[in-house]
Amino acid sequence: MIEPGLIHFLIVGAILFALGLMAILSKRNTIMVLMGVELILNASNINLVAFSRFTELSLDGQMIGLFIIIIAAAEAAVALAIVLNVYSRFNTISLDKINLMKG
């Protein structure tokens, strides 16, 4: 059985990062943009944990990965609250239609 090496994890992280970046740049739906941000955060987690596993960093990368997961959960809660407020005000979550954010 072949054990995956560092390059395999870096390739998966790069693919996730590229998919997240494509979702952010191409989608006009706010929820899809938030999902793209989550994909980018998960790609950085994979890279941090992989470097922690295959280098002499011991648990530093895994602790930072855990911190990023906590930050991502808080970001998702705040972002979804903002999306709900924007939807109640503008009746849409399309980024093209809510480009005027005036008070």
C-alpha positions as CSV (number, residue, x, y, z in Angstrom):
1,M,0.0,0.0,0.0
2,I,1.4,3.4,-1.0
3,E,1.4,6.0,1.8
4,P,0.6,9.5,0.6
5,G,3.5,11.9,0.8
6,L,3.7,15.7,1.2
7,I,3.3,16.4,-2.5
8,H,-0.1,14.6,-2.5
9,F,-1.4,16.8,0.3
10,L,-0.1,19.9,-1.4
11,I,-1.8,19.0,-4.7
12,V,-5.1,18.4,-2.8
13,G,-4.6,21.8,-1.1
14,A,-3.9,23.5,-4.3
15,I,-6.9,22.1,-6.0
16,L,-9.2,23.2,-3.1
17,F,-7.6,26.6,-3.2
18,A,-8.2,26.9,-6.9
19,L,-11.8,25.8,-6.6
20,G,-12.4,28.3,-3.8
21,L,-10.9,31.1,-5.8
22,M,-13.0,30.2,-8.8
23,A,-16.1,30.2,-6.6
24,I,-15.3,33.6,-5.2
25,L,-14.5,35.2,-8.6
26,S,-17.2,33.6,-10.7
27,K,-20.3,33.4,-8.5
28,R,-22.6,36.2,-7.8
29,N,-24.5,34.4,-5.1
30,T,-23.4,35.4,-1.6
31,I,-23.7,31.9,-0.2
32,M,-21.5,30.5,-2.9
33,V,-18.8,33.2,-2.2
34,L,-18.9,32.2,1.4
35,M,-18.4,28.6,0.4
36,G,-15.4,29.6,-1.7
37,V,-13.9,31.3,1.4
38,E,-14.4,28.1,3.4
39,L,-12.7,26.1,0.7
40,I,-9.7,28.4,0.8
41,L,-9.5,28.1,4.6
42,N,-9.7,24.3,4.3
43,A,-6.9,24.3,1.7
44,S,-4.7,26.3,4.1
45,N,-5.5,23.8,6.9
46,I,-4.5,20.8,4.8
47,N,-1.2,22.5,3.9
48,L,-0.5,23.4,7.5
49,V,-1.2,20.0,8.9
50,A,0.7,18.3,6.0
51,F,3.8,20.5,6.7
52,S,3.4,19.8,10.4
53,R,3.3,16.0,9.7
54,F,6.2,15.8,7.2
55,T,8.6,18.4,8.8
56,E,10.0,18.9,12.3
57,L,7.3,21.4,13.4
58,S,5.7,18.9,15.8
59,L,2.2,20.1,16.6
60,D,2.5,23.7,15.6
61,G,0.7,23.3,12.3
62,Q,-2.1,21.2,13.8
63,M,-2.7,23.8,16.5
64,I,-2.8,26.6,13.9
65,G,-5.2,24.4,11.9
66,L,-7.5,24.0,14.8
67,F,-7.4,27.8,15.4
68,I,-8.4,28.3,11.7
69,I,-11.3,25.9,12.1
70,I,-12.5,28.0,15.0
71,I,-12.1,31.2,13.1
72,A,-14.0,29.7,10.1
73,A,-16.9,28.7,12.3
74,A,-17.2,32.2,13.7
75,E,-16.8,33.7,10.2
76,A,-19.6,31.5,8.9
77,A,-21.9,32.5,11.7
78,V,-21.3,36.2,11.3
79,A,-21.5,36.1,7.5
80,L,-24.8,34.2,7.5
81,A,-26.2,36.8,9.9
82,I,-25.1,39.5,7.6
83,V,-26.6,37.6,4.6
84,L,-30.0,37.3,6.4
85,N,-30.0,41.0,7.2
86,V,-29.2,41.9,3.6
87,Y,-31.9,39.6,2.4
88,S,-34.5,41.1,4.7
89,R,-33.5,44.6,3.4
90,F,-33.0,44.0,-0.3
91,N,-35.0,40.7,-0.9
92,T,-32.1,39.2,-2.7
93,I,-28.7,37.7,-2.0
94,S,-27.2,38.4,-5.4
95,L,-24.1,40.4,-5.2
96,D,-24.9,42.3,-8.4
97,K,-28.2,43.6,-7.1
98,I,-27.0,44.7,-3.6
99,N,-24.0,46.8,-4.8
100,L,-25.5,49.9,-3.3
101,M,-25.0,49.7,0.5
102,K,-26.3,53.0,1.7
103,G,-27.8,53.8,5.1
